[in-house]
Amino acid sequence: MKKIIIQPSGKEIACPSGETVLSVLEKQGYALPNNCRAGACGECKIKVLSGEFDQGFIMDMALSQEDRDLGYGLMCMAKPISDVLEIEFGTADAQPKLFPPIENSWHIVTDKIQRTPNLIELKLSPLGQSIKYWPGQYAMIGDEASGHPLRPYSIANPPRSDGELSFIITKEPNGKTSPWIHDEVNIGDNIKINGPYGTFLGDPSVDTPILCLASGSGLAPILSLLNAYLSRGNKNPVTLLFSAKTKADLLHHGKLKYLESRYVNFKYKYTLTQESNKDGGLEGRIDKVLPLLIPELSNYSVYIAGGVSFVGSCKNIVRELGAKDELVHMEEYFAQQV
Ligand code: FES
């Protein structure tokens, strides 16, 4: 098997034939910045110190001739040809590198969709430089000048080459920002956002089954992580259990059913907490239904996102079922009180 050597650490990684350098690095837990995964954005540019690689088809604008002459390549499309490919990347313990947040990044509202009685999905496209982020991160939205404080909202889609961001926003009756977004922000408006922030990130090096627990707009970061994970061809089993009060509160139900039919390793379940499930599915809170669904979690990575009490009760039940603290990731949403 071919191998990749990372310098200056000298770490060696086996590279199965046909795999790109980016996907091999990610599977080993190295967070090489990337955006389009298609040779168009130039984010994954790395210097190749020795060895041969097939660069595949990439856009001229993503890698200049000067960079090519200096030995740089785009790792999202690069496949090693020689037995050893030596690249320059980070340090011995290259950790996921967080992108520096951008402040006051102008975006235009391209869509606003009522998803459930209490939730809208807001889609934004960048008017300037797009925000680079990892699936699971969030951005701050608000307009302080008009009395609408910046509030964190998770990004609901994995990074796209056009920079589009999607957010799922719960209307908090006592808040100032979410009612403004629901009632006053319109398609075609320009708004400023700050981001990315947060460390609710998927670890690509983890080789375990995955359980995601979400309620309400907590589905947003989970959707971003799920889509990124599944579209990269990861084969570990992934189960999403979504908690909704009623069937009308099921969020992205069709999209999740689609993902379930497309990826054999993905199972989508939902439970209704305030009405009976006429489809014969699950009913009741997650702490009641999860033990029936997956009674043993000691080898699972668990991602939990939702309101504070939801996350608290999920944390307790997954611990009772044997989940290891270091493999449990949580994103709690606090209701906006001002
Ligand atoms: S990720 Fe965009 S060029 Fe590689």
Residues whose N, C-alpha, C, O or C-beta is under 5 A from the ligand:
A	BS01	FES	N34 N35 C36 R37 A38 G39 A40 C41 G42 E43 C44 A62 L74 C76
